[in-house]
Amino acid sequence: MVEGNIQKCAVCNKRLGFIYTTCKCQKVLCPLHKGLSDHQCMYDYKIEQIQKLKDMPLLTPTKLKKI
């Protein structure tokens, strides 16, 4: 949550100085609430990782020539 130039924690509404975290769910959080369970994060990390695995190229081993 941003009010003017003052950033506040999305959970406890505490004013944040230079130490804050922006989650992948686009919430600005204080150090106490940066954990996934602390702010009920709705971002699905599992789907993100599955998509990364699908985007990776398939590696096939090359055959060695017999001497």
N, C-alpha and C positions, 0 to 999 in steps of 0.2 A: 504494500500500500504506500503510495507516494503522495504526500500533501505538500505542495510547493517544493522546496528542496529538502524537506525533512523526511527521511525514510523511517518507517515503523514496521515492526514485526507483524506478520499477518495473523499470528495466534494471540500473542499477549499485548499487542499494540504498544510495545516498548520502543522508545526512540533509539535508533541505531546510529552509531558513529561510523567508524571506519571498519568495524568488524561485523560483517553480516554475510549471509549466504543466500544466493538465488537458486532455488530448486528448479528442476526441469518442469515442474508444474507451474512455473512462473510466479511463485510466491517469494517474497523477500522475508527472510527469517533471521532471528537472533541465534547465537550459538546454542542456546538451551533447546530450541525447537527445530534444529536442522535435521534430526533423524526422521526417517520415513514414517514411523509410527507416532512421532510426536506431533505432527501436523496433518495427519490423515491424508497423506499424499495419494492422489488418484492417478498419477502417471504410471503407465504399465511398462516396467523395465523388461519384463519377459518378452513381450512382443518386439521391443527394440532389439534385443539380443538375437532373437530368431531372424529378424530381418537382416541384421548384420551378417549372420551365418549364410543366409541365402544369397547375399550380394557378393560373397567371397568366391573367387574362381576355384574351380575344382582342380586339384593338383594330381597329376598322373605321373607315376614313376617312368623314367626312360629305361629302355632295355640296354644292358651292357653287351658289347660285342664279344663273342668268344675268340680266344686267341688260338 
